[in-house]
Amino acid sequence: MLTVIFFGVGGYYIYTKDDENALLSTDDGSLVLDKYKATIVTCVLASVVVSLIYILLVKVMPKVMVLVMTFFSLGLIAVLCAIGIVTQNYGLAIPFGVMLLVYVCILFCFRDKIKTGIVLVRVATNFISAKPIIFITPIIKVVLTTLFAVFWIYTVSLISQRADLQDKLNKDSTPSKILIGVWVLLWLFYTFFFYYIMVFTIAVTCAFWYYNVQGKNPIITAYKWIFRSALGAITYAALIISIVTFARLIIDSKRQNNKNLAVTVCLCILSCLMRQI
């Protein structure tokens, strides 16, 4: 039902758009997106290449990569904390300083578990080598996300255009602005929805590999199970996480525009807590 409403409203704005003033159109009638096709394709190909290199490095030297990623994360938090101190931006320094201390404590308390993590990474690379079909799942996600993103960007630009026009004509643009907020929430929802479908598919494929199930295609079986029993749970999870993320984005926006140090720190801590949900 949510999907039908989304595409219905989006289709309405496309159908009633003003071609001469469409935000995604240039003077010669071509789409602005056409100017960025090369950049988009380059970014996609670069991400694929980097991902494959990362998987290869993890397979060849899992211990080194686990340690590198662990201390890289630790170093990044320390750098952000230092930047906050140097620039006297205590709204940045205090939260990341607390996060740094928590991170160090966790690493110290669970230092013996790093070996377990290295073994798990090695097993994961063995799984990828044994089931190369798993690479199909992120490709499906990329295709679905790309198709959705094109439709979303086009429709949200039309809604924004209508809101601007209503402001110029001194009309009430509140419904259009609310709809823009709803569109952002829907973007988050479908992003998480496609992601959880991918995770479920990978989990099923991993189970087939671990239990040595033969005679069935794990990808096809995973999608059958999704539509038979798991679709409701995935949709509910995506909806809850998208709402929490949307609330966190609002909190981050308020924090960046707030000059009160105490309020900024409280909002930052609240945002960090919401990230853990």
VOGU-3710 file (C-alpha; in Angstrom, 3 decimals, decimal comma):
1> mltviffgvg> 0,000/0,000/0,000  2,836/2,399/0,886  4,533/1,691/-2,439  1,302/2,292/-4,381  0,751/5,632/-2,604  4,365/6,680/-3,169  4,368/5,997/-6,893  0,840/7,357/-7,234  1,709/10,726/-5,688  5,005/10,837/-7,565
11> gyyiytkdde> 3,243/10,032/-10,827  0,745/12,819/-10,172  3,520/15,395/-9,813  5,211/14,121/-12,972  1,922/14,269/-14,874  1,119/17,812/-13,719  4,663/19,232/-13,952  5,559/22,351/-15,873  8,098/21,256/-18,504  9,508/24,730/-18,958
21> nallstddgs> 10,297/25,180/-15,278  11,165/21,638/-14,242  14,165/21,727/-11,958  15,813/18,753/-13,645  15,590/20,309/-17,108  18,097/22,612/-18,790  17,462/25,329/-21,361  17,845/22,903/-24,252  15,318/20,496/-22,699  17,851/17,866/-21,642
31> lvldkykati> 18,021/16,506/-18,135  20,549/17,854/-15,671  21,255/14,238/-14,702  22,725/13,732/-18,196  25,627/16,006/-17,222  26,549/13,721/-14,330  26,218/10,339/-16,026  29,987/9,946/-16,409  30,563/10,881/-12,758  27,879/8,495/-11,527
41> vtcvlasvvv> 29,195/5,599/-13,628  32,771/6,321/-12,512  31,762/6,343/-8,835  29,863/3,065/-9,194  32,741/1,336/-10,990  35,267/2,720/-8,503  33,216/1,436/-5,562  33,021/-2,016/-7,153  36,785/-2,109/-7,759  37,588/-0,918/-4,232
51> sliyillvkv> 35,207/-3,506/-2,758  36,831/-6,334/-4,721  40,306/-5,182/-3,673  39,168/-5,037/-0,049  37,725/-8,570/-0,224  40,953/-9,837/-1,794  43,092/-8,196/0,908  40,881/-9,576/3,671  41,159/-13,074/2,193  44,949/-12,896/1,812
61> mpkvmvlvmt> 45,746/-11,247/5,174  42,680/-11,205/7,449  44,636/-10,452/10,646  46,335/-7,382/9,203  43,094/-6,013/7,736  41,143/-6,486/10,963  43,822/-4,649/12,942  44,102/-1,906/10,324  40,347/-1,279/10,254  40,123/-1,370/14,061
71> ffslgliavl> 42,876/1,164/14,645  41,802/3,240/11,648  38,401/3,715/13,289  40,091/4,546/16,587  42,430/7,018/14,893  39,588/8,701/13,030  37,676/9,336/16,264  40,870/10,675/17,885  41,479/13,040/14,950  37,927/14,413/15,128
81> caigivtqny> 38,328/14,940/18,876  41,649/16,721/18,303  40,130/18,943/15,614  37,397/19,947/18,048  39,979/20,831/20,704  42,206/22,803/18,311  39,307/24,757/16,836  37,747/25,166/20,304  34,594/23,492/19,011  33,746/21,705/22,242
91> glaipfgvml> 30,446/20,541/20,807  32,614/18,350/18,561  35,456/17,618/20,980  33,461/16,457/24,020  31,227/13,843/22,312  34,090/12,370/20,281  36,340/12,470/23,355  33,763/10,433/25,275  33,384/8,122/22,282  37,175/7,695/22,140
101> lvyvcilfcf> 37,338/6,701/25,807  34,463/4,234/25,370  36,107/2,776/22,252  39,449/2,314/24,056  37,737/0,681/27,043  35,849/-1,713/24,789  39,025/-2,668/22,917  40,869/-3,216/26,195  38,088/-5,323/27,724  37,548/-7,433/24,604
111> rdkiktgivl> 41,145/-7,572/23,347  41,074/-11,370/23,552  38,083/-11,461/21,213  40,052/-9,892/18,349  41,368/-13,347/17,466  37,784/-14,576/17,207  37,008/-11,681/14,890  39,952/-12,583/12,668  38,724/-16,195/12,440  35,221/-14,988/11,552
121> vrvatnfisa> 36,626/-12,770/8,808  38,599/-15,710/7,417  35,443/-17,879/7,417  33,526/-15,105/5,669  36,107/-14,935/2,886  35,927/-18,723/2,498  32,147/-18,416/2,166  32,482/-15,765/-0,542  34,962/-17,945/-2,440  32,686/-20,994/-2,199
131> kpiifitpii> 29,501/-19,083/-3,128  30,429/-16,429/-5,724  26,721/-16,232/-6,592  26,444/-14,010/-3,508  27,764/-11,099/-5,590  24,408/-11,042/-7,384  22,622/-9,753/-4,270  24,364/-6,339/-4,059  23,918/-5,927/-7,821  20,158/-6,433/-7,413
141> kvvlttlfav> 20,162/-3,896/-4,579  22,094/-1,359/-6,666  19,687/-1,737/-9,595  16,589/-1,359/-7,394  18,082/1,570/-5,475  19,154/3,318/-8,686  15,714/2,998/-10,299  14,080/4,230/-7,127  16,584/7,097/-6,754  15,935/8,413/-10,273
151> fwiytvslis> 12,181/8,474/-9,658  12,622/9,958/-6,172  14,983/12,752/-7,237  12,756/13,721/-10,140  9,564/13,809/-8,086  11,075/15,574/-5,067  12,400/18,284/-7,378  8,907/18,796/-8,772  7,420/18,978/-5,280  10,109/21,486/-4,252
161> qradlqdkln> 9,422/23,501/-7,382  5,735/23,668/-6,540  6,534/24,780/-2,977  8,778/27,583/-4,290  6,097/28,677/-6,736  3,496/28,779/-3,978  5,840/30,932/-1,862  6,318/33,363/-4,749  2,555/33,608/-5,216  2,080/34,111/-1,441
171> kdstpskili> 0,129/30,869/-1,199  0,288/28,344/1,616  3,165/25,982/0,796  2,953/24,008/4,064  1,409/20,872/2,462  4,169/20,766/-0,166  6,891/21,210/2,464  5,356/18,469/4,608  5,287/16,249/1,536  9,001/16,905/1,012
181> gvwvllwlfy> 9,623/15,683/4,569  7,517/12,601/3,881  9,545/12,020/0,697  12,782/12,114/2,718  11,300/9,589/5,149  10,293/7,362/2,237  13,818/7,590/0,845  15,163/6,290/4,144  12,497/3,590/4,311  13,189/2,149/0,856
191> tfffyyimvf> 16,955/2,395/1,374  16,702/0,273/4,520  14,090/-1,984/2,915  16,362/-2,875/-0,018  19,294/-3,270/2,360  17,450/-5,735/4,635  16,328/-7,747/1,629  19,977/-8,014/0,606  21,005/-9,061/4,144  18,264/-11,716/4,261
201> tiavtcafwy> 19,379/-13,082/0,893  23,005/-13,251/2,031  21,957/-14,987/5,259  20,028/-17,654/3,343  22,954/-18,206/0,967  25,315/-18,528/3,941  22,985/-21,080/5,552  22,928/-23,106/2,317  26,738/-23,074/2,279  27,140/-23,974/5,965
211> ynvqgknpii> 24,627/-26,840/5,886  25,764/-27,931/2,409  22,288/-27,754/0,878  22,313/-29,049/-2,672  19,850/-28,909/-5,561  18,409/-25,436/-4,811  19,393/-21,954/-5,890  19,888/-19,985/-2,644  19,058/-16,605/-4,213  15,755/-17,762/-5,688
221> taykwifrsa> 14,893/-19,628/-2,479  15,651/-16,516/-0,408  13,254/-14,374/-2,453  10,572/-17,053/-2,197  10,929/-17,059/1,578  10,807/-13,249/1,639  7,477/-13,062/-0,144  6,034/-16,031/1,746  6,882/-15,167/5,342  9,569/-12,515/5,881
231> lgaityaali> 8,248/-9,500/3,959  6,213/-8,150/6,869  9,107/-8,352/9,336  11,498/-6,697/6,874  9,010/-3,907/6,148  8,358/-3,285/9,841  12,091/-3,196/10,644  12,781/-0,798/7,763  9,945/1,480/8,885  11,138/1,636/12,520
241> isivtfarli> 14,777/2,263/11,575  13,822/4,887/8,978  11,718/6,779/11,537  14,581/6,701/14,078  17,071/7,814/11,415  14,756/10,615/10,301  14,485/11,810/13,911  18,272/11,664/14,255  18,705/13,763/11,096  16,396/16,388/12,577
251> idskrqnnkn> 18,389/16,340/15,841  21,682/16,697/13,935  20,258/19,620/11,997  19,180/21,339/15,217  22,584/20,625/16,774  24,509/22,198/13,892  22,360/25,339/14,006  22,489/25,691/17,791  25,090/27,948/19,444  24,334/26,923/23,028
261> lavtvclcil> 27,138/24,564/24,134  25,070/22,628/26,700  22,197/22,104/24,274  24,627/21,103/21,502  26,320/18,480/23,698  22,949/17,066/24,820  21,714/16,880/21,236  24,940/15,197/20,138  24,696/12,595/22,902  21,049/11,995/21,999
271> sclmrqi> 22,044/11,563/18,364  24,774/9,062/19,326  22,289/7,097/21,422  19,803/6,978/18,548  22,550/5,645/16,276  22,744/2,573/18,515  19,099/1,620/17,951
//
